[in-house]
């Protein structure tokens, strides 16, 4: 099981609104794979879908939504995510049961760390004016 998700996950500010980052989970095997996403800070993130099945040779996009918060550039993010995967049993009906019955050696874990980036002031001005433009257009 490989995902482009082994590197850090980047969230770009400003953090006054929800910031969404997409993870692409890929299943290069010839068997169905169950996945679930866990985080050390469940109140701070919304993950959709947070579990599911990936067909052989296909991918799933998982959206990770960071909830608005007061950003402190001196504070390093200690938030981590873990993507757990296991091969799906042949006639899967109950996802919960899959995880309960899976043996530790059948689980694969990928751990990710969250990185918050604040664009510098010049970038921010450009973004703000783009947002204002799109708001104006959407009202017309």
C-alpha positions in Angstrom: 0.0 0.0 0.0 1.5 3.3 -1.0 0.2 6.8 -0.6 1.6 10.2 -1.5 0.9 10.8 2.2 4.2 9.7 3.8 5.6 13.3 3.7 4.3 16.1 5.9 0.8 17.4 5.3 0.9 21.1 4.5 -1.8 23.6 5.5 -1.4 27.1 4.2 -2.8 30.1 6.2 -4.4 32.4 6.9 -6.1 30.1 9.4 -9.1 32.3 10.1 -11.2 30.1 7.8 -11.2 26.3 7.3 -8.1 25.2 5.4 -8.5 22.0 3.3 -5.7 19.7 2.2 -6.4 16.6 0.1 -4.6 13.3 0.6 -4.4 10.8 -2.2 -4.5 7.2 -1.1 -3.5 4.7 -3.7 -3.9 1.0 -3.8 -1.4 -0.6 -6.1 -2.3 -4.1 -5.0 -4.7 -6.5 -6.7 -6.9 -6.8 -3.6 -9.4 -4.5 -2.1 -8.0 -2.4 0.8 -9.8 -0.9 3.8 -8.5 2.3 5.2 -9.1 4.6 8.1 -7.6 7.9 9.1 -6.9 8.8 12.7 -5.5 12.1 14.2 -4.0 13.1 17.5 -6.2 16.2 17.4 -9.7 15.1 16.4 -11.4 18.3 17.5 -9.2 20.4 15.2 -9.8 18.4 12.0 -12.7 17.2 9.9 -11.7 14.2 7.7 -14.0 13.1 4.8 -14.1 10.2 4.2 -12.3 9.1 7.3 -12.6 5.4 6.4 -13.6 3.3 3.4 -12.5 0.8 0.8 -10.1 1.3 -2.1 -10.5 -1.0 -5.1 -7.4 -2.7 -6.6 -5.3 -0.2 -8.7 -7.4 2.8 -7.8 -7.2 5.9 -5.6 -9.3 7.7 -3.1 -9.0 11.4 -2.3 -9.4 12.2 1.4 -10.1 15.8 2.4 -8.6 17.0 5.6 -10.2 20.2 6.9 -8.4 22.1 9.5 -10.8 24.1 11.6 -10.1 27.9 12.1 -7.8 28.8 15.0 -5.5 31.5 16.3 -2.2 30.9 14.5 1.0 31.4 16.5 4.1 31.2 14.2 6.3 30.3 17.2 4.2 27.3 18.0 5.2 24.1 16.2 2.4 21.8 15.2 2.5 18.5 17.1 -0.5 17.2 15.3 -0.1 13.9 13.6 -2.2 11.7 11.3 -2.1 8.0 10.9 -3.5 6.2 7.8 -4.2 2.6 8.7 -4.8 0.1 6.0 -5.6 -3.6 5.8 -6.7 -6.0 3.1 -10.5 -6.2 2.9 -12.0 -9.6 3.6 -13.8 -11.2 0.5 -17.4 -10.4 1.5 -17.1 -7.3 3.6 -20.3 -6.0 5.2 -19.2 -4.5 8.5 -16.3 -2.1 8.5 -16.1 -2.0 12.3 -15.7 -5.7 12.5 -12.8 -5.6 10.0 -10.8 -3.4 12.3 -11.8 -5.3 15.5 -10.7 -8.6 14.0 -7.6 -7.5 12.2 -4.4 -8.8 13.7 -1.6 -6.3 14.3 0.6 -7.9 11.6 -2.2 -7.4 9.0 -2.3 -3.6 9.6 -0.1 -1.1 7.8 0.3 2.3 9.3 1.5 5.5 7.6 2.2 8.3 9.9 2.1 12.0 8.8 2.9 15.2 10.5 1.1 18.5 10.0 2.9 21.6 9.0 1.3 25.0 9.1 2.6 27.6 6.7 1.8 31.2 6.8 2.2 33.0 3.4 4.3 36.2 3.8 2.5 39.5 3.7 3.0 40.1 -0.1 1.4 36.8 -0.9 -1.4 37.5 1.5 -2.4 40.8 -0.2 -2.7 39.0 -3.6 -4.8 36.3 -2.0 -7.1 38.8 -0.3 -7.7 40.7 -3.5 -8.4 37.4 -5.3 -10.9 36.5 -2.6 -12.6 39.9 -2.8 -12.8 39.6 -6.6 -14.4 36.1 -6.5 -16.9 37.3 -3.9 -17.8 40.3 -6.1 -18.3 37.9 -9.1 -20.4 35.5 -7.2 -22.9 38.2 -6.2 -23.5 39.5 -9.7 
